[in-house]
Amino acid sequence: MTLTLETMRADIARMLHDDPRNIGLDDNLMDLGLDSMRAMNLVLAWSEAGVDLDFSALAEKPTLAGWWALAQARQDAK
């Protein structure tokens, strides 16, 4: 599976029970209400779909743009 920016945004929005359009690239996802348990669930789901992301790396860059950059790097490395 190739993870896209819009899929990532939609997955995060689903965890937050929000509309994907309300999640900006530079919004702090933790400030939007994404706690560590939900973030771990996203990491697990993306890993099961073939995109292995490191939770600690995501925690250092808690924005959609930061997470997308990490996801792109992982996918490009394949």
Beta strands, then each sheet from edge to edge (+ up, - down):
end
